[in-house]
Amino acid sequence: MKNIIYIIVISLIIASCTSNTILKKPKDLIPKNEMVAIITDMLTATSGHRIKNKNLKRNVNYFPLIFEKYHIDSTRFKNSNFYYTSKIDEYDVILKEVKARLTIQKKLVDSIRKVEDSISKVKKYEAAQKKVKDIKSKQKRFLDSIKKINSFKIKNKIKN
């Protein structure tokens, strides 16, 4: 009998923990497509917070700039985020779209880096070719001056 009471109490506790609470839709809910864009920008900003920016500063909080970009405030974002997280299927769709956008951004950045690497290799090659050309030019001038000296010596020997 005691075991049955424990089992019932534990069952009630477990059942109460699996709540399917769905929050009430906020008046100023951010649309899904905008939410995808905001979360994508937030993840991008978060991943770069340790990298120095153009002003050589690190650990800059870019979230206020993101909120400004989308003309929202942190409260509106928080309320919308809580609402979407309470509807896990919708939030899953949002997160899949965010992942797809981040994957596209990564591919774009990788292709840009490849082009920049190629350009720097071409510039290094061109600089090396210029150095080789300069060295060949100096060698030619040196050989020409040696020829002039030799021809001068030969002329002086013939005259003497």
Protein Blocks (a to p, Z undefined) as FASTA:
>chain_A
ZZmmmmmmmmmmmmmmmccbdcdddfklccfklmmmmmmmmmmmmmmmmpccfkopahia
fklmmmmmnopafklmmmmmmmmmmmmmlmmmmmmmmmmmmmmmmmmmmmmmmmmmmmmm
mmmmmmmmmmmmmmmmmmmmmmmmmmmmmmmmmmmmmmZZ
